Amino acid sequence: MSSNRAATPCDAVIYRDEKPVGPLRLPRLKKGSFIEEFNRLYRKSGMAIETNRNDATAEPPPASTGPPSIRQDTAR
């Protein structure tokens, strides 16, 4: 093992042109604010963050309707 950090599921998925391109760990505090700001700044370049719903079928965020809805995981 190359790290002493425990492996955990990703918090979110980053999309480029509506296709998932990789997992993303979100900051521990103000996750919603981080996602909103990222999507506001990078949406025009085709990038967006969508929170992980902890299932195998993550859907891309809407392409032209502004930031995706923020889903807070309340089970944690």
Buried (B, 14 or more C-beta within 10 A) or exposed (E): EEEEEEEEEBBBBBBBEEEEEEEBEBEEEEBEEBBBEBBEEBBEEEBBBBBBEEEEEBEBBEEEEEBBEBEEEEEE
